[in-house]
Amino acid sequence: MIHPRHVRPRLPDEIEEFRDLHWRREGAGVQTAVHAERFIESVGFASCLTDSRRPGASLYVAVCGRRDAIMPRNVQKDPESSLTWTLKDELVRRGKVYYGKLGRQKATFLSPRMVPYFKALCDKPRSKAALAVLRVLRREWEMGTSDLREESGVTDRKAFTLALDELQASMIVLPSDVIYEPKFTYLWGLAMERFPEQVSKRISRLTALREIARCFLSTAGMTIPGELARATGLSRPDAGLGNRALVKEGFAVMLSPGTYRLANLNPKDRPH
């Protein structure tokens, strides 16, 4: 039996339609890197390969162009998931949007305008392995996975992967290229090199929470309990702080505890 707490509340039809348009869940799907960059810029942030079972904008769902898109088990043979993966590689190379494993180790794209707000909420890397990897990258600026593991002295694969995940979550290190020949590897670099202005910008924690909540609500139309936290990796208390800040300035209205809606959303109007 499914516990009532785990049953997702049904959203009003006009909110689902609002999301269809903003999250590209209907019509022709995203097909090129340029279209993907425009999509990410319009939504502010998007996951890479999540499907309709998780809230928030997703590049995979936008490629599919369907509200009910579900990731297949055999992703290698699926043309939509393969295209999403190919676009991800192109976006990493082009470097016009931010990409990395952020909150809860979920692969996420950020519009440059959203980088300062997510960065303001990051913790500093603390593990010895992460600091060892960071010392090498600060000296070399860019390095492939195997060379970086050897130079850092973090030779255990699991420890090295955890170190890279920690540095990505801190928004200090990001993948800067993907190479498939002679073998598959990522090139790793410093976020400060690719997005110097955005990473160095000073933002208060409350401002960051408010602007991330604003970004999500602007394209979601409405948010229900736990949705913003799941979409961003924020804690529920932090998500609540962000949403309540929007209510205070009149950008949003609280319909019930944890449920917020755009204050100026007219359900009869199609969003532009």
Sequence and secondary structure as in RCSB ss.txt:
>XXXX:A:sequence
MIHPRHVRPRLPDEIEEFRDLHWRREGAGVQTAVHAERFIESVGFASCLTDSRRPGASLYVAVCGRRDAIMPRNV
QKDPESSLTWTLKDELVRRGKVYYGKLGRQKATFLSPRMVPYFKALCDKPRSKAALAVLRVLRREWEMGTSDLRE
ESGVTDRKAFTLALDELQASMIVLPSDVIYEPKFTYLWGLAMERFPEQVSKRISRLTALREIARCFLSTAGMTIP
GELARATGLSRPDAGLGNRALVKEGFAVMLSPGTYRLANLNPKDRPH
>XXXX:A:secstr
   GGGS     HHHHHHHHHHTT SSS   SHHHHHHHHHHHSEEESS  TTS S BHHHHHHT TT    S G
GG HHHHHHHHHHHHHHHH SSEEEE GGG EEEE GGGHHHHHTT     SHHHHHHHHHHHHHSEEEHHHHHH
HHT   HHHHHHHHHHHHHTTSEEEEEEE SSS EEEEEEHHHHSHHHHH    HHHHHHHHHHHHHHHHSEE T
THHHHHH   HHHHHHHHHHHHHTTSEEEEETTEEEETT  TTS   
